Amino acid sequence: MKSDKKSKVSGYVLTNQEIDKILIKDDIASLIQKYQHKVSFYCEHYIRKGLFTKEERSDVIQTINEQLWLKANKIKYQYNEQATVSTYLGTIIKNICLEIYRKNKKNVPLESVENDQILDYSILTKKGVSLNQLVIQEEVNRLHLILKAQTQAIRDKIQFYFKLCCRIPLLEQDVLRYFKSCPEIYLIKMMRDFGGDYQLMPDKELYAKINYYESVLFDKSRTSDSIKKWLKYRAEQLIAQMNKQSNKANYDLESFKILLHYYFLRKK
């Protein structure tokens, strides 16, 4: 996950910043999706600061995304290119977090929080890779090796389910690896449901859709609770392995979910 990541467009190599500049002008939805890891990062940061509880996390993330949508035109037209798009968007997400806090807890002083300096991912650089990114890359590589040790069937199922849980857009190969003989009509339906932006899809609707596709394609039906239990069981297994391998690691379900975002981002 290098900060100077490049993509080729019509024979010209675009830097990550150039891609972001295109997205902020022409495709805010993709930009918001791309930076979901920042939404999670700031939410977790302010949970640790005491602004929100762990129980409020999903609601806060949903509200942040709703506000980003509402502010889309403002985000687009007020960007002056004095900072990177990543830093600019991070500041907006931080301010939205503070807005949410003020709205819910108006009479609590915020001086210590508002003056808080959060280290941005692009500040400390070493050959184009930030210190944070080096640590994240190491953790992502550890997770990759653990997943690689799973059977192919379990690995395909984990990737399918965990992408959905993290609201990461599915690729056609994700669907076809899990549903081996998926008819084209259902592949199209799944890509319509999960191939784009579905950040604001409630858990209840998400699990209902999963249950529908499994009942049709596997001729079996499970409850939302059973799907949640499977996800939690697999996540806890992987967390235990991650923590066991390193004395410094101390993952829980929430921090592991953030790591998954980086893992899937790297695999794009």
C-alpha positions as CSV (number, residue, x, y, z in Angstrom):
1,M,0.0,0.0,0.0
2,K,2.4,2.7,-1.2
3,S,1.4,6.3,-1.1
4,D,2.7,6.8,-4.6
5,K,0.5,4.0,-6.0
6,K,0.0,4.5,-9.7
7,S,-2.6,3.5,-12.3
8,K,-2.3,3.5,-16.1
9,V,-5.0,5.4,-18.0
10,S,-4.7,5.6,-21.8
11,G,-1.0,4.9,-21.6
12,Y,-0.3,7.6,-19.0
13,V,0.7,6.7,-15.5
14,L,-1.4,8.5,-12.9
15,T,-0.3,8.9,-9.3
16,N,-2.6,8.2,-6.4
17,Q,-3.1,12.0,-5.9
18,E,-4.0,12.5,-9.5
19,I,-6.5,9.8,-9.3
20,D,-8.0,11.4,-6.2
21,K,-8.2,14.7,-8.0
22,I,-10.2,13.1,-10.8
23,L,-12.5,11.4,-8.3
24,I,-13.2,14.5,-6.3
25,K,-14.3,16.3,-9.4
26,D,-16.2,13.5,-11.2
27,D,-16.9,10.6,-8.9
28,I,-17.4,11.5,-5.2
29,A,-19.1,8.2,-4.5
30,S,-15.9,6.3,-5.5
31,L,-13.8,8.7,-3.5
32,I,-15.9,8.1,-0.4
33,Q,-15.7,4.4,-0.9
34,K,-12.0,4.5,-1.4
35,Y,-11.4,6.3,1.9
36,Q,-13.6,4.1,4.1
37,H,-10.5,3.2,6.0
38,K,-10.2,6.8,7.1
39,V,-13.8,6.8,8.3
40,S,-13.0,3.7,10.4
41,F,-9.7,5.2,11.6
42,Y,-11.2,8.5,12.9
43,C,-14.2,6.7,14.4
44,E,-11.9,4.4,16.3
45,H,-9.7,7.3,17.4
46,Y,-12.6,9.2,18.9
47,I,-13.9,6.0,20.6
48,R,-10.6,5.8,22.3
49,K,-10.9,9.5,23.2
50,G,-14.2,8.9,24.8
51,L,-16.4,10.8,22.3
52,F,-18.3,7.7,21.3
53,T,-18.8,4.2,22.7
54,K,-18.0,1.0,20.9
55,E,-21.7,0.3,20.8
56,E,-22.2,3.6,18.8
57,R,-19.5,2.7,16.2
58,S,-21.8,1.5,13.4
59,D,-24.2,4.4,13.9
60,V,-21.4,6.9,13.8
61,I,-19.9,5.4,10.7
62,Q,-23.3,5.5,9.0
63,T,-23.8,9.1,10.0
64,I,-20.3,10.1,8.7
65,N,-21.1,8.5,5.3
66,E,-24.5,10.2,5.2
67,Q,-22.9,13.6,6.0
68,L,-20.2,13.0,3.3
69,W,-23.0,12.5,0.8
70,L,-24.8,15.6,1.9
71,K,-21.6,17.6,1.8
72,A,-20.5,16.1,-1.6
73,N,-20.9,19.4,-3.6
74,K,-19.2,21.4,-0.9
75,I,-16.4,18.9,-0.7
76,K,-15.9,19.1,-4.5
77,Y,-16.0,22.9,-4.9
78,Q,-14.1,23.9,-1.8
79,Y,-11.0,21.7,-2.5
80,N,-8.2,24.1,-3.4
81,E,-5.4,21.6,-3.9
82,Q,-3.2,23.1,-1.1
83,A,-3.3,19.7,0.6
84,T,-3.6,16.2,-0.7
85,V,-7.2,14.9,-1.2
86,S,-6.4,12.3,1.5
87,T,-5.5,14.9,4.1
88,Y,-8.4,17.2,3.0
89,L,-11.0,14.4,3.3
90,G,-9.5,13.3,6.6
91,T,-10.0,16.8,8.0
92,I,-13.6,16.7,6.8
93,I,-14.2,13.3,8.4
94,K,-12.7,14.5,11.7
95,N,-14.9,17.6,11.7
96,I,-18.0,15.5,11.0
97,C,-17.1,13.3,14.1
98,L,-17.0,16.5,16.2
99,E,-20.3,17.7,14.7
100,I,-21.9,14.4,15.7
101,Y,-20.5,14.7,19.2
102,R,-21.7,18.2,19.6
103,K,-25.2,17.4,18.4
104,N,-25.5,14.5,20.9
105,K,-23.6,15.9,23.9
106,K,-23.8,19.7,23.5
107,N,-22.8,20.8,27.0
108,V,-19.5,18.8,27.3
109,P,-16.3,20.8,26.7
110,L,-14.3,19.8,23.6
111,E,-11.1,21.9,24.0
112,S,-8.8,19.0,24.5
113,V,-10.3,17.0,21.6
114,E,-10.6,19.9,19.1
115,N,-6.9,20.7,19.6
116,D,-5.9,17.0,19.2
117,Q,-3.4,16.4,16.3
118,I,-4.1,13.1,14.6
119,L,-1.2,11.7,12.6
120,D,-2.3,11.5,9.0
121,Y,-1.2,8.5,7.0
122,S,0.9,10.6,4.6
123,I,2.9,12.7,7.0
124,L,5.8,10.4,8.0
125,T,7.4,9.2,4.8
126,K,10.3,6.9,4.0
127,K,10.8,6.3,0.3
128,G,7.2,7.2,-0.3
129,V,5.8,4.8,2.4
130,S,4.6,6.2,5.7
131,L,5.6,4.7,9.1
132,N,2.0,3.8,9.7
133,Q,1.8,2.2,6.3
134,L,4.9,0.1,7.0
135,V,3.3,-1.3,10.2
136,I,0.0,-1.9,8.4
137,Q,1.7,-3.6,5.5
138,E,3.4,-6.0,7.9
139,E,0.1,-6.8,9.6
140,V,-1.7,-7.3,6.3
141,N,1.1,-9.7,5.2
142,R,0.6,-11.6,8.5
143,L,-3.1,-11.9,7.9
144,H,-2.5,-13.0,4.3
145,L,-0.3,-15.9,5.4
146,I,-2.8,-17.0,8.0
147,L,-5.6,-16.9,5.4
148,K,-3.4,-18.7,2.9
149,A,-3.1,-21.6,5.4
150,Q,-6.9,-22.1,5.3
151,T,-8.4,-24.6,2.8
152,Q,-9.4,-23.0,-0.5
153,A,-13.2,-23.4,0.3
154,I,-12.9,-21.7,3.7
155,R,-10.7,-19.0,2.2
156,D,-13.2,-18.2,-0.5
157,K,-16.1,-18.1,1.9
158,I,-14.1,-15.9,4.4
159,Q,-13.3,-13.4,1.6
160,F,-16.9,-13.3,0.4
161,Y,-18.4,-12.9,3.8
162,F,-15.8,-10.5,5.3
163,K,-16.0,-8.2,2.3
164,L,-19.7,-8.0,2.8
165,C,-19.3,-7.4,6.5
166,C,-16.8,-4.5,5.8
167,R,-19.0,-3.2,2.9
168,I,-16.2,-3.7,0.4
169,P,-17.5,-3.9,-3.2
170,L,-17.5,-7.5,-4.4
171,L,-15.7,-8.5,-7.6
172,E,-17.3,-11.1,-9.9
173,Q,-14.5,-13.6,-9.0
174,D,-15.5,-13.2,-5.3
175,V,-19.0,-14.4,-6.1
176,L,-17.9,-17.1,-8.5
177,R,-15.3,-18.5,-6.1
178,Y,-17.9,-19.0,-3.4
179,F,-20.9,-19.8,-5.6
180,K,-19.1,-22.1,-8.0
181,S,-22.0,-22.6,-10.5
182,C,-23.7,-19.2,-10.1
183,P,-26.1,-18.6,-13.0
184,E,-25.5,-15.3,-14.8
185,I,-28.8,-13.8,-13.7
186,Y,-27.9,-14.2,-10.0
187,L,-24.3,-13.0,-10.6
188,I,-25.8,-9.8,-12.1
189,K,-28.2,-9.4,-9.2
190,M,-25.3,-9.8,-6.7
191,M,-23.1,-7.4,-8.4
192,R,-26.0,-4.9,-8.5
193,D,-26.5,-5.4,-4.7
194,F,-22.8,-5.6,-3.6
195,G,-20.6,-4.6,-6.6
196,G,-20.9,-0.8,-5.9
197,D,-21.5,1.4,-2.9
198,Y,-23.6,-0.2,-0.3
199,Q,-22.1,1.4,2.8
200,L,-25.4,2.6,4.1
201,M,-27.1,-0.8,3.7
202,P,-28.4,-1.9,7.2
203,D,-27.1,-5.2,8.6
204,K,-30.6,-6.6,8.7
205,E,-31.0,-6.0,4.9
206,L,-27.5,-7.3,4.2
207,Y,-28.0,-10.6,6.0
208,A,-31.4,-11.0,4.4
209,K,-29.9,-10.7,1.0
210,I,-27.1,-13.2,1.8
211,N,-29.7,-15.6,3.1
212,Y,-31.7,-15.2,-0.1
213,Y,-28.8,-16.0,-2.4
214,E,-27.7,-18.9,-0.3
215,S,-31.2,-20.4,-0.2
216,V,-31.5,-20.1,-4.0
217,L,-28.0,-21.2,-5.0
218,F,-27.2,-23.7,-2.2
219,D,-30.7,-24.8,-1.6
220,K,-30.4,-24.0,2.0
221,S,-31.6,-21.3,4.3
222,R,-30.0,-19.9,7.4
223,T,-31.1,-17.2,9.8
224,S,-29.3,-13.9,10.2
225,D,-28.2,-15.0,13.6
226,S,-26.4,-18.1,12.2
227,I,-24.6,-16.0,9.6
228,K,-23.5,-13.5,12.3
229,K,-22.3,-16.4,14.5
230,W,-20.3,-17.9,11.7
231,L,-18.7,-14.5,10.9
232,K,-17.9,-13.9,14.6
233,Y,-16.5,-17.4,15.0
234,R,-14.2,-17.1,12.0
235,A,-13.1,-13.6,13.0
236,E,-12.3,-14.7,16.6
237,Q,-10.3,-17.6,15.2
238,L,-8.2,-15.3,13.0
239,I,-7.8,-12.7,15.8
240,A,-6.5,-15.4,18.1
241,Q,-3.9,-16.5,15.5
242,M,-2.9,-12.8,14.9
243,N,-2.5,-12.1,18.6
244,K,-0.7,-15.4,19.2
245,Q,2.0,-14.7,16.6
246,S,3.0,-11.3,18.0
247,N,3.5,-10.1,21.5
248,K,2.6,-6.6,20.3
249,A,-0.7,-7.5,18.7
250,N,-3.9,-7.0,20.7
251,Y,-6.7,-7.2,18.1
252,D,-10.4,-7.2,19.0
253,L,-13.3,-7.5,16.6
254,E,-13.4,-3.8,15.9
255,S,-9.7,-3.3,15.2
256,F,-9.6,-6.5,13.2
257,K,-12.3,-5.1,11.0
258,I,-10.1,-2.1,10.3
259,L,-7.3,-4.4,9.3
260,L,-9.6,-6.2,6.9
261,H,-10.3,-2.9,5.1
262,Y,-6.5,-2.6,4.5
263,Y,-6.2,-6.2,3.5
264,F,-8.9,-5.9,0.8
265,L,-7.6,-2.5,-0.3
266,R,-4.2,-4.1,-0.9
267,K,-5.8,-6.9,-3.0
268,K,-7.5,-4.6,-5.4
